[in-house]
Amino acid sequence: MLWLFLVFLILLFIILFSRVYFTCNFTYTPNERFIGITATVLRIPIFTKRVPINENNTDVTELIGELNYDNLSARIHHSIHMMRKVNSYTNTILKKSQFHKLVWITRGGTGDASTTGIATGGTWTVKYMLIGILKERSNLVCKPVVEVIPHYQNRFFQSNFDCMISIKIGHAIHALIKVIRLYPIKNKAVI
């Protein structure tokens, strides 16, 4: 009976100290729009989800909206406002996270060279501001690949964001407990 308890403890420690890897992909092009997430533990995929972004998926469309270079500034301002609301959630989780891959490539234009140049500069600024926040609040163990490719005579927008994040399962459980303590879930009685 004692050996069974020891085997259970060893397995529990292995699980708590192993890392869960999240691979996230956001693709927004004129032909293809989706968000994909895969979670793996000990190289075993435990969760895979690919959510298309289209007119039928109102939850994702409301969250992201219609993206183009003309309304990019307003969308970024809205995203920063939303990030402030969930700042304590992200700080708790990001402290223990490691970024193993970060690739963010954006292409686009407004159809006018002067406004495309301004939008391109703003996009560079926002991207490196967000990467600076990630470097400050998490462990960025890879070199980020960030590109903004302007197309001065064309009017379109496309972006591709790929990243791989890992966190130890024990740290994830601890962070989840902290978040639940900060924002307790209120149970509503159903009548």
NUFIRO-453337 format. One record per atom (N, C-alpha, C): chain; atom name; residue in three letters; x, y negated, z. Coordinates in Angstrom, 3 decimals. Atoms other than C-alpha are relative to their C-alpha. Layout:
N
 kette atom rest       xx       yy       zz
     A   CA  ALA        X        Y        Z
...
END
This chain:
191
 kette atom rest       xx       yy       zz
     A    N  MET    0.821    1.188    0.000
     A   CA  MET    0.000    0.000    0.000
     A    C  MET    0.868   -1.256    0.000
     A    N  LEU   -0.890    1.151   -0.061
     A   CA  LEU    2.901   -2.348    0.762
     A    C  LEU    0.606   -0.287   -1.363
     A    N  TRP   -0.583    0.222    1.316
     A   CA  TRP    4.444   -1.818   -2.665
     A    C  TRP   -1.012   -0.629   -0.957
     A    N  LEU    1.041    0.598    0.825
     A   CA  LEU    1.103   -2.718   -4.317
     A    C  LEU   -0.124   -1.496    0.288
     A    N  PHE    0.041    1.407   -0.389
     A   CA  PHE    1.047   -5.973   -2.362
     A    C  PHE    1.220   -0.743   -0.539
     A    N  LEU   -1.213    0.616    0.529
     A   CA  LEU    4.661   -6.719   -3.397
     A    C  LEU   -0.083   -0.188   -1.523
     A    N  VAL    0.170    0.120    1.449
     A   CA  VAL    3.877   -6.046   -7.056
     A    C  VAL   -0.962   -1.144   -0.320
     A    N  PHE    0.956    1.094    0.190
     A   CA  PHE    0.885   -8.383   -6.780
     A    C  PHE    0.668   -1.357    0.226
     A    N  LEU   -0.700    1.264   -0.270
     A   CA  LEU    3.072  -11.127   -5.237
     A    C  LEU    0.989   -0.349   -1.108
     A    N  ILE   -0.952    0.245    1.081
     A   CA  ILE    5.728  -10.727   -7.921
     A    C  ILE   -0.725   -0.466   -1.258
     A    N  LEU    0.782    0.424    1.163
     A   CA  LEU    3.108  -10.956  -10.679
     A    C  LEU   -0.574   -1.404    0.187
     A    N  LEU    0.539    1.328   -0.285
     A   CA  LEU    1.568  -14.008   -9.003
     A    C  LEU    1.080   -1.065   -0.180
     A    N  PHE   -1.103    0.954    0.179
     A   CA  PHE    4.969  -15.776   -8.863
     A    C  PHE    0.389   -0.149   -1.473
     A    N  ILE   -0.316    0.079    1.424
     A   CA  ILE    5.678  -14.887  -12.487
     A    C  ILE   -1.028   -0.866   -0.721
     A    N  ILE    1.050    0.786    0.650
     A   CA  ILE    2.341  -16.350  -13.544
     A    C  ILE    0.091   -1.469    0.393
     A    N  LEU   -0.029    1.390   -0.450
     A   CA  LEU    2.655  -19.496  -11.405
     A    C  LEU    1.208   -0.767   -0.536
     A    N  PHE   -1.193    0.686    0.488
     A   CA  PHE    6.180  -20.276  -12.643
     A    C  PHE    0.175    0.089   -1.512
     A    N  SER   -0.082   -0.020    1.465
     A   CA  SER    5.551  -19.452  -16.296
     A    C  SER   -0.671   -1.262   -0.553
     A    N  ARG    0.503    1.224    0.623
     A   CA  ARG    4.740  -22.272  -18.682
     A    C  ARG   -1.137    0.315   -0.957
     A    N  VAL    1.038   -0.050    1.016
     A   CA  VAL    1.610  -22.818  -20.688
     A    C  VAL    0.357   -1.077   -1.027
     A    N  TYR   -0.370    0.889    1.100
     A   CA  TYR    2.337  -24.395  -24.087
     A    C  TYR   -1.260   -0.397   -0.758
     A    N  PHE    1.110    0.535    0.776
     A   CA  PHE   -0.192  -26.626  -25.821
     A    C  PHE    0.560   -0.590   -1.292
     A    N  THR   -0.362    0.557    1.292
     A   CA  THR    0.237  -27.292  -29.531
     A    C  THR   -1.209   -0.774   -0.502
     A    N  CYS    1.087    0.878    0.422
     A   CA  CYS   -1.863  -30.247  -30.659
     A    C  CYS    0.300   -0.539   -1.390
     A    N  ASN   -0.136    0.525    1.350
     A   CA  ASN   -2.441  -31.358  -34.238
     A    C  ASN   -1.217   -0.853   -0.304
     A    N  PHE    1.058    0.908    0.445
     A   CA  PHE   -4.469  -34.352  -35.391
     A    C  PHE    0.329   -0.402   -1.424
     A    N  THR   -0.193    0.344    1.400
     A   CA  THR   -4.836  -34.767  -39.149
     A    C  THR   -1.191   -0.823   -0.463
     A    N  TYR    1.041    0.880    0.518
     A   CA  TYR   -6.759  -37.633  -40.715
     A    C  TYR    0.425   -0.457   -1.391
     A    N  THR   -0.259    0.364    1.384
     A   CA  THR   -6.618  -37.814  -44.511
     A    C  THR   -1.357   -0.153   -0.691
     A    N  PRO    1.289    0.094    0.687
     A   CA  PRO   -9.278  -38.604  -47.099
     A    C  PRO   -0.671    1.357   -0.233
     A    N  ASN    0.565   -1.324    0.285
     A   CA  ASN   -9.745  -34.867  -47.772
     A    C  ASN   -0.138    0.893    1.221
     A    N  GLU   -0.064   -0.929   -1.130
     A   CA  GLU   -8.995  -33.264  -44.414
     A    C  GLU    0.046   -0.793    1.303
     A    N  ARG    0.069    0.695   -1.290
     A   CA  ARG   -9.956  -34.472  -40.933
     A    C  ARG   -0.315    1.039    1.078
     A    N  PHE    0.238   -0.972   -1.061
     A   CA  PHE   -9.541  -32.242  -37.891
     A    C  PHE    0.937   -0.247    1.178
     A    N  ILE   -0.828   -0.053   -1.201
     A   CA  ILE   -8.142  -31.863  -34.393
     A    C  ILE    0.151    1.471    0.347
     A    N  GLY   -0.255   -1.396   -0.337
     A   CA  GLY   -6.497  -28.543  -33.530
     A    C  GLY    0.815    0.123    1.271
     A    N  ILE   -0.707   -0.238   -1.261
     A   CA  ILE   -5.353  -27.253  -30.138
     A    C  ILE    0.184    1.504    0.163
     A    N  THR   -0.304   -1.396   -0.296
     A   CA  THR   -3.639  -23.958  -29.320
     A    C  THR    0.741    0.054    1.325
     A    N  ALA   -0.667   -0.199   -1.283
     A   CA  ALA   -2.638  -22.810  -25.827
     A    C  ALA    0.574    1.410    0.033
     A    N  THR   -0.645   -1.301   -0.098
     A   CA  THR   -0.141  -19.984  -25.280
     A    C  THR    0.673    0.137    1.365
     A    N  VAL   -0.691   -0.332   -1.242
     A   CA  VAL    1.192  -18.316  -22.143
     A    C  VAL    0.811    1.257   -0.273
     A    N  LEU   -0.903   -1.113    0.248
     A   CA  LEU    4.193  -15.997  -22.359
     A    C  LEU   -0.086    0.460   -1.459
     A    N  ARG    0.086   -0.194    1.450
     A   CA  ARG    3.943  -16.314  -26.174
     A    C  ARG   -1.249    0.737   -0.448
     A    N  ILE    1.279   -0.617    0.331
     A   CA  ILE    0.418  -14.936  -26.090
     A    C  ILE   -1.027   -1.117   -0.153
     A    N  PRO    1.010    1.051    0.154
     A   CA  PRO   -2.208  -17.262  -27.583
     A    C  PRO   -1.252    0.328    0.810
     A    N  ILE    1.181   -0.231   -0.836
     A   CA  ILE   -5.019  -17.636  -25.070
     A    C  ILE   -1.181   -0.881   -0.402
     A    N  PHE    1.071    0.901    0.415
     A   CA  PHE   -6.993  -20.469  -26.667
     A    C  PHE    0.392   -0.661   -1.314
     A    N  THR   -0.204    0.689    1.268
     A   CA  THR   -7.295  -21.806  -30.202
     A    C  THR   -1.307   -0.652   -0.387
     A    N  LYS    1.204    0.733    0.390
     A   CA  LYS   -9.734  -24.486  -31.267
     A    C  LYS    0.364   -0.986   -1.097
     A    N  ARG   -0.166    0.951    1.100
     A   CA  ARG   -9.990  -26.449  -34.513
     A    C  ARG   -1.345   -0.667   -0.213
     A    N  VAL    1.245    0.752    0.085
     A   CA  VAL  -12.628  -29.177  -34.564
     A    C  VAL    0.070   -0.915   -1.213
     A    N  PRO   -0.002    0.913    1.145
     A   CA  PRO  -13.405  -30.783  -37.919
     A    C  PRO   -0.631   -1.338    0.377
     A    N  ILE    0.553    1.336   -0.212
     A   CA  ILE  -14.065  -34.511  -37.910
     A    C  ILE   -0.774   -0.349   -1.259
     A    N  ASN    0.834    0.369    1.141
     A   CA  ASN  -16.997  -35.245  -40.190
     A    C  ASN   -1.263   -0.671    0.503
     A    N  GLU    1.219    0.701   -0.377
     A   CA  GLU  -20.378  -36.914  -40.207
     A    C  GLU   -0.884    0.841    0.902
     A    N  ASN    0.833   -0.880   -0.809
     A   CA  ASN  -22.018  -33.866  -38.606
     A    C  ASN    0.488    0.111    1.433
     A    N  ASN   -0.576   -0.105   -1.337
     A   CA  ASN  -19.656  -33.880  -35.601
     A    C  ASN   -0.002   -1.389    0.642
     A    N  THR    0.161    1.367   -0.508
     A   CA  THR  -20.922  -37.010  -33.839
     A    C  THR    0.878   -0.271    1.209
     A    N  ASP   -0.835    0.234   -1.185
     A   CA  ASP  -18.903  -36.503  -30.629
     A    C  ASP    1.381   -0.489   -0.387
     A    N  VAL   -1.351    0.370    0.415
     A   CA  VAL  -15.516  -36.681  -32.355
     A    C  VAL   -0.031   -1.279   -0.819
     A    N  THR    0.084    1.199    0.822
     A   CA  THR  -16.640  -39.327  -34.858
     A    C  THR   -0.208   -1.238    0.861
     A    N  GLU    0.184    1.137   -0.901
     A   CA  GLU  -17.850  -41.598  -32.046
     A    C  GLU    1.285   -0.310    0.752
     A    N  LEU   -1.246    0.206   -0.735
     A   CA  LEU  -14.568  -41.081  -30.188
     A    C  LEU    1.049   -0.671   -0.874
     A    N  ILE   -1.049    0.510    0.872
     A   CA  ILE  -12.327  -41.817  -33.168
     A    C  ILE   -0.518   -1.109   -0.906
     A    N  GLY    0.542    0.999    0.910
     A   CA  GLY  -14.596  -43.791  -35.496
     A    C  GLY    0.589    0.163   -1.389
     A    N  GLU   -0.526   -0.004    1.364
     A   CA  GLU  -13.885  -44.494  -39.137
     A    C  GLU    1.310   -0.769    0.002
     A    N  LEU   -1.315    0.624   -0.032
     A   CA  LEU  -10.164  -45.203  -39.431
     A    C  LEU    0.382   -0.539   -1.364
     A    N  ASN   -0.654    0.569    1.171
     A   CA  ASN   -8.607  -47.525  -41.970
     A    C  ASN    0.907   -1.112    0.485
     A    N  TYR   -0.967    1.018   -0.400
     A   CA  TYR   -5.921  -50.185  -41.961
     A    C  TYR   -0.688   -1.297    0.417
     A    N  ASP    0.676    1.252   -0.335
     A   CA  ASP   -8.494  -52.996  -41.692
     A    C  ASP   -0.469   -0.031    1.457
     A    N  ASN    0.486   -0.007   -1.379
     A   CA  ASN   -9.975  -51.912  -38.342
     A    C  ASN    0.955    0.704    0.956
     A    N  LEU   -0.967   -0.721   -0.828
     A   CA  LEU   -6.809  -50.263  -36.982
     A    C  LEU    0.284   -0.741    1.303
     A    N  SER   -0.289    0.777   -1.196
     A   CA  SER   -6.131  -53.101  -34.535
     A    C  SER   -1.114    0.130    1.030
     A    N  ALA    1.133   -0.137   -0.927
     A   CA  ALA   -9.622  -52.907  -33.018
     A    C  ALA   -0.049    1.403    0.596
     A    N  ARG    0.026   -1.375   -0.501
     A   CA  ARG   -9.433  -49.108  -32.728
     A    C  ARG    1.119    0.231    1.026
     A    N  ILE   -1.120   -0.146   -0.930
     A   CA  ILE   -6.021  -49.307  -31.035
     A    C  ILE   -0.315   -0.715    1.306
     A    N  HIS    0.379    0.744   -1.205
     A   CA  HIS   -7.300  -51.957  -28.604
     A    C  HIS   -1.010    0.806    0.821
     A    N  HIS    0.985   -0.834   -0.687
     A   CA  HIS  -10.263  -49.707  -27.767
     A    C  HIS    0.670    1.220    0.645
     A    N  SER   -0.702   -1.168   -0.545
     A   CA  SER   -7.940  -46.705  -27.293
     A    C  SER    0.822   -0.363    1.229
     A    N  ILE   -0.782    0.438   -1.162
     A   CA  ILE   -5.678  -48.657  -24.929
     A    C  ILE   -0.919   -0.256    1.183
     A    N  HIS    0.975    0.237   -1.073
     A   CA  HIS   -8.735  -49.725  -22.924
     A    C  HIS   -0.461    1.330    0.613
     A    N  MET    0.402   -1.313   -0.502
     A   CA  MET   -9.837  -46.089  -22.659
     A    C  MET    1.141    0.674    0.765
     A    N  MET   -1.142   -0.593   -0.695
     A   CA  MET   -6.296  -45.035  -21.647
     A    C  MET    0.146   -0.574    1.402
     A    N  ARG   -0.064    0.595   -1.331
     A   CA  ARG   -6.401  -47.474  -18.731
     A    C  ARG   -0.979    0.661    0.959
     A    N  LYS    1.009   -0.639   -0.840
     A   CA  LYS   -9.540  -45.769  -17.451
     A    C  LYS    0.463    1.365    0.518
     A    N  VAL   -0.439   -1.344   -0.392
     A   CA  VAL   -7.897  -42.341  -17.379
     A    C  VAL    1.471    0.022    0.407
     A    N  ASN   -1.416    0.122   -0.321
     A   CA  ASN   -4.464  -43.589  -16.249
     A    C  ASN    0.418    0.916    1.145
     A    N  SER   -0.402   -0.844   -1.131
     A   CA  SER   -4.440  -41.759  -12.932
     A    C  SER   -0.035    1.474   -0.364
     A    N  TYR    0.013   -1.382    0.470
     A   CA  TYR   -5.427  -38.491  -14.644
     A    C  TYR    1.292    0.320   -0.737
     A    N  THR   -1.156   -0.278    0.841
     A   CA  THR   -2.641  -38.753  -17.167
     A    C  THR    1.305   -0.069    0.769
     A    N  ASN   -1.235    0.082   -0.783
     A   CA  ASN    0.021  -39.842  -14.670
     A    C  ASN    0.253    1.273    0.784
     A    N  THR   -0.139   -1.218   -0.792
     A   CA  THR   -0.634  -36.809  -12.504
     A    C  THR    0.475    1.167   -0.855
     A    N  ILE   -0.346   -1.118    0.863
     A   CA  ILE   -0.352  -34.400  -15.420
     A    C  ILE    1.316   -0.242   -0.738
     A    N  LEU   -1.202    0.290    0.786
     A   CA  LEU    2.400  -36.159  -17.407
     A    C  LEU    1.295    0.127    0.798
     A    N  LYS   -1.217   -0.091   -0.814
     A   CA  LYS    4.860  -36.177  -14.483
     A    C  LYS    0.629    1.385   -0.076
     A    N  LYS   -0.490   -1.373    0.012
     A   CA  LYS    5.170  -32.411  -14.709
     A    C  LYS    0.071    0.605   -1.399
     A    N  SER    0.040   -0.515    1.370
     A   CA  SER    4.837  -32.049  -18.503
     A    C  SER    1.319   -0.224   -0.721
     A    N  GLN   -1.146    0.162    0.891
     A   CA  GLN    7.549  -31.597  -21.104
     A    C  GLN   -0.500   -0.009   -1.435
     A    N  PHE    0.331    0.072    1.420
     A   CA  PHE    7.218  -32.635  -24.744
     A    C  PHE    1.136    0.660   -0.774
     A    N  HIS   -1.002   -0.740    0.767
     A   CA  HIS    9.045  -30.153  -26.992
     A    C  HIS    0.011   -0.407   -1.468
     A    N  LYS    0.096    0.423    1.397
     A   CA  LYS    7.869  -31.574  -30.320
     A    C  LYS   -0.931   -1.197   -0.063
     A    N  LEU    0.844    1.181    0.182
     A   CA  LEU    6.497  -34.975  -31.317
     A    C  LEU    0.263   -0.568   -1.388
     A    N  VAL   -0.096    0.477    1.382
     A   CA  VAL    5.915  -35.822  -34.979
     A    C  VAL   -1.257   -0.804   -0.292
     A    N  TRP    1.137    0.869    0.274
     A   CA  TRP    3.695  -38.765  -35.969
     A    C  TRP    0.290   -0.788   -1.274
     A    N  ILE   -0.227    0.621    1.306
     A   CA  ILE    3.548  -39.812  -39.623
     A    C  ILE   -1.299   -0.652   -0.460
     A    N  THR    1.156    0.762    0.454
     A   CA  THR    1.185  -42.502  -40.890
     A    C  THR    0.311   -0.630   -1.349
     A    N  ARG   -0.111    0.627    1.316
     A   CA  ARG    0.651  -43.683  -44.465
     A    C  ARG   -1.269   -0.813   -0.218
     A    N  GLY    1.207    0.740    0.318
     A   CA  GLY   -1.677  -46.347  -45.738
     A    C  GLY    0.278   -1.374   -0.536
     A    N  GLY   -0.083    1.345    0.513
     A   CA  GLY   -2.393  -49.708  -47.163
     A    C  GLY   -1.365   -0.639   -0.029
     A    N  THR    1.252    0.746    0.059
     A   CA  THR   -5.020  -52.422  -47.371
     A    C  THR   -0.348   -0.432   -1.414
     A    N  GLY    0.213    0.465    1.358
     A   CA  GLY   -4.694  -53.094  -51.077
     A    C  GLY    0.650   -1.345   -0.257
     A    N  ASP   -0.668    1.301    0.105
     A   CA  ASP   -2.948  -56.408  -50.370
     A    C  ASP    1.348    0.125    0.709
     A    N  ALA   -1.350   -0.196   -0.536
     A   CA  ALA    0.809  -56.526  -49.787
     A    C  ALA    0.211   -0.731    1.324
     A    N  SER   -0.256    0.758   -1.228
     A   CA  SER    0.751  -59.244  -47.090
     A    C  SER   -0.687    0.626    1.212
     A    N  THR    0.685   -0.603   -1.141
     A   CA  THR   -1.876  -57.618  -44.879
     A    C  THR    0.501    1.414    0.277
     A    N  THR   -0.595   -1.321   -0.209
     A   CA  THR   -0.341  -54.179  -45.432
     A    C  THR    1.281   -0.127    0.822
     A    N  GLY   -1.224    0.225   -0.771
     A   CA  GLY    2.983  -55.546  -44.127
     A    C  GLY   -0.287   -0.302    1.459
     A    N  ILE    0.369    0.325   -1.387
     A   CA  ILE    1.306  -56.992  -41.039
     A    C  ILE   -0.517    1.244    0.720
     A    N  ALA    0.541   -1.221   -0.610
     A   CA  ALA   -0.610  -53.759  -40.386
     A    C  ALA    1.095    1.027    0.255
     A    N  THR   -1.112   -0.940   -0.177
     A   CA  THR    2.575  -51.715  -40.863
     A    C  THR    0.829   -0.375    1.223
     A    N  GLY   -0.753    0.448   -1.180
     A   CA  GLY    4.454  -53.826  -38.311
     A    C  GLY   -0.754    0.258    1.291
     A    N  GLY    0.810   -0.286   -1.183
     A   CA  GLY    1.583  -53.511  -35.851
     A    C  GLY   -0.043    1.479    0.327
     A    N  THR    0.019   -1.448   -0.210
     A   CA  THR    1.476  -49.756  -36.355
     A    C  THR    1.313    0.478    0.605
     A    N  TRP   -1.302   -0.332   -0.591
     A   CA  TRP    5.228  -49.456  -35.655
     A    C  TRP    0.021   -0.402    1.477
     A    N  THR   -0.014    0.497   -1.382
     A   CA  THR    4.777  -51.558  -32.510
     A    C  THR   -0.793    0.909    0.920
     A    N  VAL    0.858   -0.833   -0.848
     A   CA  VAL    1.928  -49.456  -31.151
     A    C  VAL    0.598    1.388    0.180
     A    N  LYS   -0.571   -1.345   -0.103
     A   CA  LYS    3.622  -46.154  -31.934
     A    C  LYS    1.171    0.033    0.978
     A    N  TYR   -1.151   -0.026   -0.896
     A   CA  TYR    6.864  -47.045  -30.185
     A    C  TYR   -0.357   -0.430    1.414
     A    N  MET    0.477    0.323   -1.336
     A   CA  MET    4.969  -48.579  -27.269
     A    C  MET   -0.534    1.266    0.683
     A    N  LEU    0.528   -1.241   -0.564
     A   CA  LEU    3.115  -45.281  -26.755
     A    C  LEU    1.107    1.019    0.279
     A    N  ILE   -1.115   -0.918   -0.243
     A   CA  ILE    6.341  -43.268  -27.108
     A    C  ILE    0.813   -0.462    1.207
     A    N  GLY   -0.674    0.516   -1.194
     A   CA  GLY    7.979  -45.560  -24.528
     A    C  GLY   -0.735    0.382    1.272
     A    N  ILE    0.803   -0.417   -1.154
     A   CA  ILE    5.117  -44.823  -22.134
     A    C  ILE    0.204    1.479    0.273
     A    N  LEU   -0.232   -1.436   -0.186
     A   CA  LEU    5.586  -41.088  -22.737
     A    C  LEU    1.376    0.274    0.580
     A    N  LYS   -1.351   -0.193   -0.539
     A   CA  LYS    9.343  -41.361  -22.089
     A    C  LYS    0.060   -0.372    1.473
     A    N  GLU   -0.015    0.468   -1.386
     A   CA  GLU    8.678  -43.224  -18.848
     A    C  GLU   -0.749    0.942    0.933
     A    N  ARG    0.888   -0.752   -0.886
     A   CA  ARG    5.942  -40.963  -17.498
     A    C  ARG    0.105    1.505   -0.128
     A    N  SER   -0.115   -1.449    0.156
     A   CA  SER    6.911  -37.509  -18.766
     A    C  SER    1.434    0.346   -0.365
     A    N  ASN   -1.316   -0.478    0.422
     A   CA  ASN    9.895  -35.430  -19.807
     A    C  ASN   -0.035    0.240   -1.503
     A    N  LEU   -0.054   -0.120    1.451
     A   CA  LEU   10.496  -35.984  -23.510
     A    C  LEU    1.320    0.673   -0.350
     A    N  VAL   -1.223   -0.764    0.228
     A   CA  VAL   12.996  -33.223  -24.327
     A    C  VAL    0.359    0.106   -1.478
     A    N  CYS   -0.287   -0.016    1.426
     A   CA  CYS   12.834  -33.704  -28.091
     A    C  CYS    0.180   -1.434   -0.494
     A    N  LYS   -0.104    1.323    0.618
     A   CA  LYS   13.661  -36.574  -30.389
     A    C  LYS   -1.263   -0.216   -0.827
     A    N  PRO    1.236    0.227    0.753
     A   CA  PRO   10.374  -38.048  -31.649
     A    C  PRO    0.278   -0.355   -1.458
     A    N  VAL   -0.059    0.336    1.416
     A   CA  VAL    9.893  -38.216  -35.405
     A    C  VAL   -1.208   -0.889   -0.281
     A    N  VAL    1.064    0.976    0.210
     A   CA  VAL    7.889  -41.365  -36.145
     A    C  VAL    0.251   -0.696   -1.328
     A    N  GLU   -0.116    0.663    1.292
     A   CA  GLU    7.240  -42.749  -39.616
     A    C  GLU   -1.275   -0.776   -0.285
     A    N  VAL    1.116    0.769    0.539
     A   CA  VAL    5.017  -45.467  -41.043
     A    C  VAL    0.383   -0.322   -1.439
     A    N  ILE   -0.319    0.168    1.419
     A   CA  ILE    4.946  -45.441  -44.842
     A    C  ILE   -1.078   -0.890   -0.618
     A    N  PRO    0.997    0.897    0.581
     A   CA  PRO    3.227  -48.493  -46.353
     A    C  PRO   -0.174    0.241   -1.502
     A    N  HIS    0.333   -0.034    1.426
     A   CA  HIS    1.492  -48.340  -49.738
     A    C  HIS   -0.669   -1.335   -0.293
     A    N  TYR    0.423    1.392    0.100
     A   CA  TYR    1.149  -51.963  -50.706
     A    C  TYR   -1.151   -0.228   -0.971
     A    N  GLN    1.021    0.252    1.019
     A   CA  GLN   -1.156  -51.652  -53.726
     A    C  GLN   -1.229    0.902    0.143
     A    N  ASN    1.112   -0.941   -0.160
     A   CA  ASN   -3.479  -48.879  -52.480
     A    C  ASN   -0.742   -0.281    1.301
     A    N  ARG    0.818    0.173   -1.196
     A   CA  ARG   -6.313  -49.019  -49.973
     A    C  ARG   -0.393    1.393    0.521
     A    N  PHE    0.323   -1.291   -0.624
     A   CA  PHE   -6.306  -45.850  -47.827
     A    C  PHE    0.734    0.092    1.332
     A    N  PHE   -0.645   -0.251   -1.283
     A   CA  PHE   -5.263  -44.482  -44.449
     A    C  PHE    0.072    1.497    0.208
     A    N  GLN   -0.129   -1.390   -0.413
     A   CA  GLN   -3.899  -41.109  -43.428
     A    C  GLN    1.065    0.096    1.087
     A    N  SER   -0.926   -0.166   -1.111
     A   CA  SER   -2.156  -39.963  -40.298
     A    C  SER    0.050    1.469    0.393
     A    N  ASN   -0.189   -1.367   -0.467
     A   CA  ASN   -0.747  -36.691  -39.011
     A    C  ASN    0.818   -0.054    1.277
     A    N  PHE   -0.647   -0.009   -1.308
     A   CA  PHE    0.179  -36.175  -35.360
     A    C  PHE    0.135    1.443    0.438
     A    N  ASP   -0.300   -1.353   -0.470
     A   CA  ASP    1.849  -32.938  -34.188
     A    C  ASP    0.803   -0.094    1.286
     A    N  CYS   -0.827   -0.037   -1.203
     A   CA  CYS    3.094  -32.248  -30.683
     A    C  CYS   -0.140    1.350    0.693
     A    N  MET    0.026   -1.194   -0.826
     A   CA  MET    3.947  -29.382  -28.362
     A    C  MET    0.370   -0.417    1.414
     A    N  ILE   -0.155    0.387   -1.398
     A   CA  ILE    3.575  -29.907  -24.619
     A    C  ILE   -0.013    1.271    0.837
     A    N  SER    0.045   -1.145   -0.917
     A   CA  SER    4.352  -27.465  -21.826
     A    C  SER   -0.059   -0.491    1.432
     A    N  ILE    0.084    0.282   -1.427
     A   CA  ILE    3.584  -27.425  -18.139
     A    C  ILE   -0.069    1.351    0.712
     A    N  LYS    0.080   -1.243   -0.772
     A   CA  LYS    4.088  -24.743  -15.494
     A    C  LYS   -1.425    0.168    0.511
     A    N  ILE    1.377   -0.275   -0.405
     A   CA  ILE    0.826  -23.069  -14.555
     A    C  ILE   -0.241   -0.457    1.437
     A    N  GLY    0.138    0.461   -1.388
     A   CA  GLY    1.421  -23.794  -10.857
     A    C  GLY   -0.136   -1.511    0.084
     A    N  HIS    0.106    1.459    0.026
     A   CA  HIS    1.969  -27.499  -11.619
     A    C  HIS   -1.340   -0.442   -0.580
     A    N  ALA    1.298    0.336    0.587
     A   CA  ALA   -1.154  -27.561  -13.791
     A    C  ALA   -1.120    0.179    1.015
     A    N  ILE    1.007   -0.228   -1.039
     A   CA  ILE   -3.225  -26.094  -10.963
     A    C  ILE    0.090   -1.088    1.059
     A    N  HIS   -0.197    1.057   -0.992
     A   CA  HIS   -1.708  -28.601   -8.506
     A    C  HIS   -0.519   -1.339   -0.520
     A    N  ALA    0.484    1.251    0.587
     A   CA  ALA   -2.425  -31.514  -10.877
     A    C  ALA   -1.518   -0.008   -0.094
     A    N  LEU    1.455   -0.086    0.069
     A   CA  LEU   -5.978  -30.294  -11.386
     A    C  LEU   -0.632   -0.217    1.368
     A    N  ILE    0.513    0.216   -1.353
     A   CA  ILE   -6.518  -30.184   -7.628
     A    C  ILE    0.094   -1.475    0.387
     A    N  LYS   -0.137    1.439   -0.278
     A   CA  LYS   -5.174  -33.761   -7.332
     A    C  LYS   -1.063   -0.812   -0.721
     A    N  VAL    1.010    0.726    0.776
     A   CA  VAL   -7.495  -34.956  -10.079
     A    C  VAL   -1.378    0.205    0.606
     A    N  ILE    1.303   -0.274   -0.613
     A   CA  ILE  -10.474  -33.258   -8.433
     A    C  ILE   -0.138   -0.765    1.323
     A    N  ARG    0.048    0.785   -1.238
     A   CA  ARG   -9.562  -34.946   -5.125
     A    C  ARG   -0.216   -1.482   -0.282
     A    N  LEU    0.169    1.406    0.350
     A   CA  LEU   -9.299  -38.344   -6.831
     A    C  LEU   -1.417   -0.298   -0.479
     A    N  TYR    1.329    0.182    0.580
     A   CA  TYR  -12.558  -37.932   -8.706
     A    C  TYR   -0.833    1.249    0.256
     A    N  PRO    0.757   -1.208   -0.314
     A   CA  PRO  -14.756  -35.388   -6.936
     A    C  PRO   -1.200    0.165   -0.933
     A    N  ILE    1.132   -0.327    0.859
     A   CA  ILE  -17.354  -33.658   -9.062
     A    C  ILE   -1.247    0.000    0.866
     A    N  LYS    1.254    0.105   -0.759
     A   CA  LYS  -20.823  -34.543   -7.853
     A    C  LYS   -0.992    1.008   -0.580
     A    N  ASN    0.986   -0.982    0.416
     A   CA  ASN  -23.290  -31.686   -7.977
     A    C  ASN   -1.380   -0.629    0.045
     A    N  LYS    1.365    0.502    0.049
     A   CA  LYS  -26.802  -32.627   -9.042
     A    C  LYS   -0.927    1.179    0.087
     A    N  ALA    0.983   -1.079   -0.159
     A   CA  ALA  -29.644  -30.471   -7.900
     A    C  ALA   -0.983   -0.031   -1.145
     A    N  VAL    0.976   -0.117    1.079
     A   CA  VAL  -31.880  -29.232  -10.671
     A    C  VAL   -1.324    0.406    0.601
     A    N  ILE    1.338   -0.286   -0.575
     A   CA  ILE  -35.564  -29.325   -9.782
     A    C  ILE   -0.844    0.709   -1.017
END
